[in-house]
Amino acid sequence: MPAERLVIFDVDGTLVDSTYHHALAWQRAFAEHGIALPMWRIHREIGKGGDRLVPDLAGEQVERERGETLRDLQHQRYSELVDEVQPLAGAHDLLVQAQHDGWRIALASSGHAEELDRYLDLLDVAGVPDAVVSSADVETTKPAPDVLGLARDRAAPDVPAHSVLMVGDAVWDCEAAHRAGFTPVAVLSGGIGRDELERAGATAVFTSLQELRDALDRLLTGPGVERGVSG
């Protein structure tokens, strides 16, 4: 039978508590190239792919001259911190419950493929997602919709856009979901405020993954979406 609904999860900051580790790794990478950026500015860009983060923070000239080098260096610096990254409370149970309740599941991240493999082990959900998509699979990352569209194509191409839920923690997740025609909801675990996530289009914002799990089955109602559900 055709799948009826799909939930796409962002990973960094949504399922694993890695947002600030990524911000610190970026700050160190920029600093090694003589570019001093305050942490708050970097934090606000986390969730974008590095292909957009570097020019948006440091300018197009830096992107042209040192973009790839900076991305490689950030990956190295993040690898020094990744052992500290832990799953967010309720992440494992949320994914398992969603599968049990008949959702098709995809993970869609602007991060590296090897990081996603590590997170799958950390979350203890190997075999649960129907598809896992990383920055290696697309040319343009969030807030472009490419990674989300590919996630649907691989996990449940028969599911119409209005039956696809996208769960993220950053405004970039919400923007990408809207551009793909999917319904965005958000959690506060990435450090972005409720009002800002709602302005970016989140139809519901949750304090925790446990609260999201309890509401998941109410968030899609055919072509429309139940609004006003929040933690």
C-alpha positions as CSV (number, residue, x, y, z in Angstrom):
1,M,0.0,0.0,0.0
2,P,1.2,3.5,-0.6
3,A,2.6,5.3,2.4
4,E,0.2,8.0,3.7
5,R,2.5,10.3,5.6
6,L,6.2,11.1,6.0
7,V,8.1,12.9,8.8
8,I,11.5,14.3,7.9
9,F,13.8,15.1,10.8
10,D,16.7,17.5,10.9
11,V,19.4,15.9,13.1
12,D,21.9,18.4,14.5
13,G,20.1,20.4,17.2
14,T,16.9,18.5,16.7
15,L,17.8,14.9,17.6
16,V,21.3,15.4,19.0
17,D,22.6,18.2,21.1
18,S,25.3,19.5,18.8
19,T,24.4,23.0,17.8
20,Y,26.8,24.8,20.1
21,H,29.6,22.3,19.3
22,H,29.2,23.2,15.7
23,A,29.3,26.9,16.5
24,L,32.5,26.5,18.5
25,A,34.1,24.5,15.7
26,W,33.2,27.2,13.2
27,Q,34.5,29.9,15.5
28,R,37.9,28.1,15.9
29,A,38.1,27.5,12.1
30,F,37.5,31.1,11.3
31,A,39.9,32.2,14.0
32,E,42.7,30.1,12.5
33,H,42.3,32.1,9.3
34,G,42.4,35.4,11.2
35,I,38.6,36.0,11.0
36,A,37.2,36.9,14.4
37,L,33.5,36.3,14.8
38,P,31.4,36.4,18.0
39,M,29.7,33.2,18.9
40,W,26.2,34.7,18.8
41,R,26.6,35.5,15.1
42,I,27.8,32.0,14.2
43,H,25.1,30.4,16.3
44,R,22.4,32.1,14.3
45,E,23.7,30.6,11.1
46,I,23.9,27.0,12.4
47,G,21.6,24.8,10.4
48,K,22.7,26.2,7.1
49,G,25.1,24.1,5.0
50,G,28.7,25.3,5.0
51,D,28.3,26.4,1.4
52,R,26.0,29.2,2.6
53,L,27.3,29.7,6.1
54,V,30.8,30.9,5.1
55,P,29.7,33.6,2.6
56,D,26.9,34.8,4.8
57,L,29.2,35.2,7.8
58,A,32.5,36.2,6.1
59,G,31.6,37.4,2.7
60,E,31.8,36.2,-0.9
61,Q,35.5,36.9,-1.3
62,V,36.4,34.7,1.7
63,E,34.1,32.0,0.2
64,R,35.9,32.2,-3.1
65,E,39.4,32.2,-1.6
66,R,39.0,30.0,1.4
67,G,35.6,28.4,1.6
68,E,36.5,24.8,1.1
69,T,39.5,25.2,3.4
70,L,37.3,26.6,6.1
71,R,34.7,23.9,5.7
72,D,37.4,21.2,6.0
73,L,38.9,22.9,9.0
74,Q,35.5,23.2,10.7
75,H,35.0,19.5,10.2
76,Q,38.3,18.7,11.8
77,R,37.6,21.0,14.8
78,Y,34.1,19.5,15.2
79,S,35.7,16.0,15.2
80,E,37.6,17.0,18.3
81,L,34.3,17.8,20.0
82,V,32.0,15.2,18.7
83,D,32.6,12.7,21.5
84,E,30.8,15.2,23.8
85,V,27.6,15.2,21.6
86,Q,24.7,13.3,23.2
87,P,21.2,12.5,22.0
88,L,18.5,14.9,23.1
89,A,16.1,13.5,25.6
90,G,13.3,11.5,24.0
91,A,14.9,11.3,20.5
92,H,15.2,7.5,20.4
93,D,11.6,7.0,21.7
94,L,10.2,9.6,19.2
95,L,11.7,7.9,16.2
96,V,10.7,4.4,17.3
97,Q,7.1,5.6,18.2
98,A,6.8,7.3,14.9
99,Q,7.7,4.2,13.0
100,H,5.3,2.1,15.2
101,D,2.5,4.6,14.4
102,G,2.9,4.1,10.7
103,W,5.0,7.2,9.7
104,R,7.6,6.8,7.1
105,I,10.8,8.5,8.4
106,A,13.7,10.3,6.9
107,L,16.7,12.1,8.3
108,A,17.8,15.1,6.3
109,S,20.9,17.0,7.4
110,S,23.3,19.6,6.1
111,G,26.0,17.8,7.9
112,H,28.6,15.2,6.8
113,A,27.6,11.6,6.0
114,E,30.0,10.1,8.6
115,E,28.5,12.4,11.3
116,L,25.0,11.0,10.5
117,D,26.3,7.4,10.7
118,R,27.7,8.2,14.1
119,Y,24.4,9.8,15.2
120,L,22.4,6.8,14.1
121,D,24.6,4.6,16.4
122,L,24.3,7.2,19.2
123,L,20.5,7.3,18.9
124,D,20.3,3.5,18.6
125,V,17.9,3.7,15.6
126,A,19.8,1.9,12.9
127,G,17.2,0.6,10.5
128,V,14.5,2.9,11.7
129,P,14.8,5.7,9.1
130,D,13.6,4.8,5.6
131,A,16.2,7.3,4.2
132,V,19.1,9.3,5.4
133,V,20.3,12.3,3.4
134,S,23.4,14.4,4.0
135,S,25.2,17.3,2.4
136,A,27.1,14.8,0.3
137,D,23.9,13.9,-1.6
138,V,23.0,17.4,-2.8
139,E,24.7,20.4,-4.4
140,T,22.9,23.0,-2.3
141,T,22.0,22.7,1.4
142,K,19.5,24.4,3.7
143,P,17.8,26.8,3.4
144,A,17.5,25.4,-0.1
145,P,14.9,22.6,-0.2
146,D,17.1,20.1,-2.1
147,V,18.0,17.9,0.9
148,L,14.3,17.6,2.0
149,G,13.1,16.9,-1.5
150,L,15.7,14.1,-1.9
151,A,14.7,12.7,1.5
152,R,11.1,12.4,0.4
153,D,12.1,10.9,-3.0
154,R,14.2,8.2,-1.2
155,A,11.9,7.5,1.7
156,A,8.3,7.9,0.4
157,P,8.0,9.3,-3.1
158,D,4.3,8.4,-3.2
159,V,3.5,10.7,-0.2
160,P,2.1,14.1,-1.4
161,A,3.7,17.3,-0.1
162,H,0.8,18.2,2.2
163,S,1.4,14.9,4.0
164,V,5.0,15.6,4.7
165,L,6.0,17.0,8.1
166,M,9.5,18.5,8.6
167,V,10.8,18.7,12.2
168,G,13.8,21.1,12.8
169,D,15.2,23.5,15.3
170,A,16.3,26.5,13.1
171,V,14.7,29.1,10.9
172,W,16.6,27.5,8.0
173,D,14.7,24.2,8.5
174,C,11.4,26.1,8.4
175,E,12.4,28.0,5.3
176,A,13.5,24.8,3.5
177,A,10.3,23.0,4.4
178,H,8.2,25.8,3.0
179,R,10.2,25.9,-0.2
180,A,9.7,22.2,-0.6
181,G,5.9,22.5,0.1
182,F,6.1,20.6,3.4
183,T,4.7,21.5,6.8
184,P,7.4,22.7,9.3
185,V,7.3,22.2,13.0
186,A,10.1,23.1,15.4
187,V,11.7,22.3,18.7
188,L,13.5,24.8,20.9
189,S,16.6,22.7,21.4
190,G,18.7,24.6,18.9
191,G,18.5,27.8,20.9
192,I,16.3,29.8,18.6
193,G,13.3,31.5,20.1
194,R,9.7,30.5,19.7
195,D,8.6,33.8,18.1
196,E,11.4,33.6,15.5
197,L,10.6,30.0,14.6
198,E,6.9,30.9,14.2
199,R,7.8,33.9,12.0
200,A,9.8,31.6,9.8
201,G,6.7,29.5,9.3
202,A,6.7,26.8,12.0
203,T,3.1,25.8,12.5
204,A,3.9,24.5,16.0
205,V,6.8,24.9,18.3
206,F,7.7,22.4,21.1
207,T,9.8,22.7,24.2
208,S,10.9,19.0,24.0
209,L,10.9,16.0,21.8
210,Q,8.7,14.2,24.4
211,E,6.0,16.9,23.8
212,L,6.4,16.6,20.1
213,R,6.0,12.8,20.3
214,D,2.7,13.2,22.1
215,A,1.4,15.6,19.5
216,L,2.8,14.1,16.3
217,D,-0.3,12.4,15.1
218,R,-2.3,15.6,15.3
219,L,0.0,17.8,13.3
220,L,-1.1,16.7,9.8
221,T,-4.8,16.8,9.0
222,G,-4.9,16.1,5.3
223,P,-4.2,19.2,3.2
224,G,-4.5,21.4,6.3
225,V,-2.4,21.5,9.4
226,E,-3.6,21.8,13.0
227,R,-2.2,25.1,14.2
228,G,-1.6,26.4,17.7
229,V,-0.2,23.2,19.2
230,S,2.9,24.1,21.2
231,G,4.9,23.0,24.2
